[in-house]
């Protein structure tokens, strides 16, 4: 049996999708847009996550293939945009980022341990993506509960106090907390209230308040706050 260089089958996938989306290809795929496919990208990512949680590696292999399908589809459609780019541009950008952010592997930078590797990654990321706000880079389309945790974490890292009503009591363990949250969602549904939408609106209002506080502080300090934030360690997004 002939051996394939790792990644060689990706070229087959790209060629197949190019045929499906190109002239004479699959009519359904040809009429899709980035917006119409967006929900499938989320669904496939959730299914991959479920496979990971279930420790089902066979399912994970299949679900990652479905995620890859979405990536290649979006890249193929982008080739026909007003400012086109392709899967090669996606891969090149990723490759350059990995080399740039891992100087201990690719540039001979000496490190003493994982803490220094993480610190270098965060420093390089801040240089690449200077943040005007602690909330820059937050995915506001994520589920409301995850979004609330992310916004609070970013505000805490930036030293910004976020007002929130104090609950009568907080469960001592996650199981009890989960039951409490589930009960709140169930009670809201019985009253015709959308708990997801309600929490999202509150989080977005808090986000606006955080940005306003940042702008006010920056104006009062003549931009010093932004400079301090760009140097501040401790990002909660260590991967991308």
C-alpha positions as a Python dict, from the first residue, in 0.01 Angstrom:
ca = {
    (1, 'X'): (0, 0, 0),
    (2, 'X'): (139, 337, -98),
    (3, 'X'): (193, 590, 175),
    (4, 'X'): (51, 938, 153),
    (5, 'X'): (221, 1247, 283),
    (6, 'X'): (17, 1389, 575),
    (7, 'X'): (-229, 1638, 432),
    (8, 'X'): (-223, 1504, 75),
    (9, 'X'): (-586, 1397, 100),
    (10, 'X'): (-678, 1756, 178),
    (11, 'X'): (-594, 1834, -184),
    (12, 'X'): (-850, 1572, -288),
    (13, 'X'): (-1112, 1742, -71),
    (14, 'X'): (-1033, 2083, -220),
    (15, 'X'): (-1059, 1942, -574),
    (16, 'X'): (-1391, 1769, -501),
    (17, 'X'): (-1546, 2081, -347),
    (18, 'X'): (-1419, 2287, -640),
    (19, 'X'): (-1605, 2051, -875),
    (20, 'X'): (-1922, 2058, -665),
    (21, 'X'): (-1932, 2436, -638),
    (22, 'X'): (-1805, 2509, -989),
    (23, 'X'): (-2002, 2521, -1316),
    (24, 'X'): (-2197, 2200, -1371),
    (25, 'X'): (-2161, 2104, -1006),
    (26, 'X'): (-2419, 2053, -733),
    (27, 'X'): (-2704, 2308, -768),
    (28, 'X'): (-2766, 2321, -392),
    (29, 'X'): (-2405, 2403, -309),
    (30, 'X'): (-2382, 2655, -591),
    (31, 'X'): (-2668, 2861, -450),
    (32, 'X'): (-2533, 2877, -95),
    (33, 'X'): (-2382, 3185, 66),
    (34, 'X'): (-2162, 3240, 369),
    (35, 'X'): (-2476, 3346, 560),
    (36, 'X'): (-2685, 3045, 455),
    (37, 'X'): (-2408, 2805, 558),
    (38, 'X'): (-2328, 2974, 889),
    (39, 'X'): (-2565, 2760, 1096),
    (40, 'X'): (-2415, 2441, 953),
    (41, 'X'): (-2069, 2547, 1066),
    (42, 'X'): (-2202, 2589, 1420),
    (43, 'X'): (-2396, 2261, 1410),
    (44, 'X'): (-2096, 2062, 1290),
    (45, 'X'): (-1872, 2220, 1553),
    (46, 'X'): (-2123, 2127, 1825),
    (47, 'X'): (-2141, 1770, 1694),
    (48, 'X'): (-1762, 1746, 1703),
    (49, 'X'): (-1772, 1876, 2060),
    (50, 'X'): (-2031, 1610, 2150),
    (51, 'X'): (-1803, 1341, 2010),
    (52, 'X'): (-1515, 1471, 2222),
    (53, 'X'): (-1734, 1474, 2534),
    (54, 'X'): (-1840, 1117, 2457),
    (55, 'X'): (-1476, 1007, 2407),
    (56, 'X'): (-1587, 866, 2070),
    (57, 'X'): (-1283, 899, 1844),
    (58, 'X'): (-1452, 731, 1549),
    (59, 'X'): (-1736, 982, 1562),
    (60, 'X'): (-1487, 1264, 1612),
    (61, 'X'): (-1307, 1169, 1291),
    (62, 'X'): (-1635, 1194, 1099),
    (63, 'X'): (-1746, 1517, 1266),
    (64, 'X'): (-1411, 1687, 1205),
    (65, 'X'): (-1454, 1594, 841),
    (66, 'X'): (-1789, 1773, 843),
    (67, 'X'): (-1626, 2079, 1002),
    (68, 'X'): (-1354, 2066, 735),
    (69, 'X'): (-1625, 2052, 468),
    (70, 'X'): (-1764, 2381, 593),
    (71, 'X'): (-1419, 2542, 596),
    (72, 'X'): (-1344, 2436, 240),
    (73, 'X'): (-1693, 2537, 119),
    (74, 'X'): (-1660, 2886, 263),
    (75, 'X'): (-1312, 2923, 115),
    (76, 'X'): (-1431, 2807, -227),
    (77, 'X'): (-1720, 3055, -227),
    (78, 'X'): (-1479, 3331, -128),
    (79, 'X'): (-1292, 3278, -455),
    (80, 'X'): (-1585, 3443, -633),
    (81, 'X'): (-1611, 3743, -400),
    (82, 'X'): (-1532, 4100, -503),
    (83, 'X'): (-1208, 4069, -305),
    (84, 'X'): (-1139, 3698, -352),
    (85, 'X'): (-931, 3466, -142),
    (86, 'X'): (-893, 3089, -138),
    (87, 'X'): (-821, 2793, 87),
    (88, 'X'): (-452, 2853, 13),
    (89, 'X'): (-479, 3199, 167),
    (90, 'X'): (-648, 3049, 474),
    (91, 'X'): (-373, 2788, 508),
    (92, 'X'): (-95, 3041, 450),
    (93, 'X'): (-232, 3275, 714),
    (94, 'X'): (-258, 2992, 964),
    (95, 'X'): (90, 2859, 887),
    (96, 'X'): (247, 3203, 924),
    (97, 'X'): (65, 3259, 1253),
    (98, 'X'): (181, 2927, 1399),
    (99, 'X'): (543, 2993, 1301),
    (100, 'X'): (530, 3350, 1430),
    (101, 'X'): (371, 3261, 1764),
    (102, 'X'): (597, 2964, 1838),
    (103, 'X'): (944, 3120, 1825),
    (104, 'X'): (1076, 2858, 2068),
    (105, 'X'): (1020, 2598, 1795),
    (106, 'X'): (1084, 2789, 1474),
    (107, 'X'): (1319, 3073, 1571),
    (108, 'X'): (1542, 2918, 1835),
    (109, 'X'): (1410, 3134, 2119),
    (110, 'X'): (1512, 2985, 2454),
    (111, 'X'): (1233, 2927, 2706),
    (112, 'X'): (1235, 2791, 3059),
    (113, 'X'): (891, 2629, 3061),
    (114, 'X'): (526, 2641, 2968),
    (115, 'X'): (465, 2971, 3146),
    (116, 'X'): (721, 3145, 2928),
    (117, 'X'): (585, 2981, 2613),
    (118, 'X'): (237, 3110, 2700),
    (119, 'X'): (372, 3454, 2784),
    (120, 'X'): (551, 3474, 2449),
    (121, 'X'): (234, 3368, 2268),
    (122, 'X'): (30, 3635, 2445),
    (123, 'X'): (291, 3905, 2382),
    (124, 'X'): (308, 3825, 2011),
    (125, 'X'): (-71, 3811, 1987),
    (126, 'X'): (-102, 4154, 2148),
    (127, 'X'): (152, 4292, 1900),
    (128, 'X'): (-49, 4144, 1611),
    (129, 'X'): (-389, 4249, 1743),
    (130, 'X'): (-370, 4560, 1959),
    (131, 'X'): (-695, 4594, 2152),
    (132, 'X'): (-877, 4922, 2186),
    (133, 'X'): (-1111, 4748, 2431),
    (134, 'X'): (-1093, 4455, 2666),
    (135, 'X'): (-1389, 4315, 2473),
    (136, 'X'): (-1221, 4322, 2133),
    (137, 'X'): (-1210, 3972, 1989),
    (138, 'X'): (-1503, 3841, 2194),
    (139, 'X'): (-1743, 3634, 1980),
    (140, 'X'): (-2074, 3798, 2064),
    (141, 'X'): (-2270, 3534, 1870),
    (142, 'X'): (-2182, 3260, 2117),
    (143, 'X'): (-2449, 3130, 2357),
    (144, 'X'): (-2551, 3388, 2615),
    (145, 'X'): (-2424, 3203, 2922),
    (146, 'X'): (-2081, 3148, 2768),
    (147, 'X'): (-2083, 3509, 2651),
    (148, 'X'): (-2161, 3633, 3001),
    (149, 'X'): (-1868, 3436, 3143),
    (150, 'X'): (-1636, 3567, 2869),
    (151, 'X'): (-1737, 3932, 2917),
    (152, 'X'): (-1697, 3905, 3293),
    (153, 'X'): (-1355, 3741, 3254),
    (154, 'X'): (-1233, 4011, 3014),
    (155, 'X'): (-1363, 4286, 3244),
    (156, 'X'): (-1196, 4126, 3545),
    (157, 'X'): (-864, 4096, 3361),
    (158, 'X'): (-887, 4464, 3265),
    (159, 'X'): (-972, 4566, 3620),
    (160, 'X'): (-1320, 4691, 3528),
    (161, 'X'): (-1598, 4641, 3781),
    (162, 'X'): (-1922, 4513, 3631),
    (163, 'X'): (-2243, 4578, 3821),
    (164, 'X'): (-2465, 4274, 3871),
    (165, 'X'): (-2756, 4201, 4104),
    (166, 'X'): (-2644, 3983, 4394),
    (167, 'X'): (-2842, 3657, 4415),
    (168, 'X'): (-2993, 3559, 4749),
    (169, 'X'): (-2760, 3260, 4758),
    (170, 'X'): (-2512, 3084, 4532),
    (171, 'X'): (-2492, 2702, 4536),
    (172, 'X'): (-2170, 2561, 4673),
    (173, 'X'): (-2119, 2312, 4389),
    (174, 'X'): (-2170, 2299, 4014),
    (175, 'X'): (-2439, 2030, 4028),
    (176, 'X'): (-2661, 2249, 4246),
    (177, 'X'): (-2580, 2553, 4033),
    (178, 'X'): (-2680, 2362, 3721),
    (179, 'X'): (-3010, 2262, 3880),
    (180, 'X'): (-3075, 2624, 3977),
    (181, 'X'): (-3005, 2749, 3625),
    (182, 'X'): (-3218, 2474, 3473),
    (183, 'X'): (-3501, 2566, 3707),
    (184, 'X'): (-3477, 2932, 3605),
    (185, 'X'): (-3491, 2840, 3236),
    (186, 'X'): (-3789, 2612, 3295),
    (187, 'X'): (-3975, 2875, 3498),
    (188, 'X'): (-3904, 3138, 3233),
    (189, 'X'): (-4036, 2910, 2958),
    (190, 'X'): (-4357, 2851, 3153),
    (191, 'X'): (-4410, 3226, 3157),
    (192, 'X'): (-4335, 3260, 2787),
    (193, 'X'): (-3996, 3420, 2847),
    (194, 'X'): (-3685, 3342, 2641),
    (195, 'X'): (-3403, 3296, 2893),
    (196, 'X'): (-3134, 3292, 2623),
    (197, 'X'): (-3253, 3617, 2467),
    (198, 'X'): (-3304, 3780, 2806),
    (199, 'X'): (-2952, 3703, 2925),
    (200, 'X'): (-2804, 3811, 2592),
    (201, 'X'): (-2971, 4152, 2617),
    (202, 'X'): (-2834, 4201, 2967),
    (203, 'X'): (-2482, 4095, 2867),
    (204, 'X'): (-2486, 4329, 2566),
    (205, 'X'): (-2591, 4619, 2790),
    (206, 'X'): (-2306, 4537, 3027),
    (207, 'X'): (-2069, 4522, 2731),
    (208, 'X'): (-2178, 4870, 2624),
    (209, 'X'): (-2122, 4993, 2979),
    (210, 'X'): (-1772, 4840, 2984),
    (211, 'X'): (-1679, 5011, 2658),
    (212, 'X'): (-1817, 5341, 2786),
    (213, 'X'): (-1614, 5306, 3106),
    (214, 'X'): (-1302, 5233, 2902),
    (215, 'X'): (-1359, 5536, 2680),
    (216, 'X'): (-1414, 5759, 2982),
    (217, 'X'): (-1102, 5631, 3156),
    (218, 'X'): (-895, 5663, 2839),
    (219, 'X'): (-1010, 6022, 2792),
    (220, 'X'): (-924, 6100, 3154),
    (221, 'X'): (-576, 5945, 3129),
    (222, 'X'): (-489, 6070, 2782),
    (223, 'X'): (-462, 5725, 2627),
    (224, 'X'): (-251, 5575, 2905),
    (225, 'X'): (-520, 5316, 2978),
    (226, 'X'): (-504, 5177, 2626),
    (227, 'X'): (-127, 5149, 2640),
    (228, 'X'): (-145, 4967, 2973),
    (229, 'X'): (-408, 4729, 2839),
    (230, 'X'): (-199, 4646, 2532),
    (231, 'X'): (85, 4543, 2765),
    (232, 'X'): (-134, 4362, 3016),
    (233, 'X'): (-77, 3984, 3049),
    (234, 'X'): (-339, 3721, 3110),
    (235, 'X'): (-556, 3687, 2801),
    (236, 'X'): (-838, 3435, 2828),
    (237, 'X'): (-800, 3335, 2460),
    (238, 'X'): (-468, 3143, 2449),
    (239, 'X'): (-532, 2963, 2119),
    (240, 'X'): (-638, 3204, 1847),
}
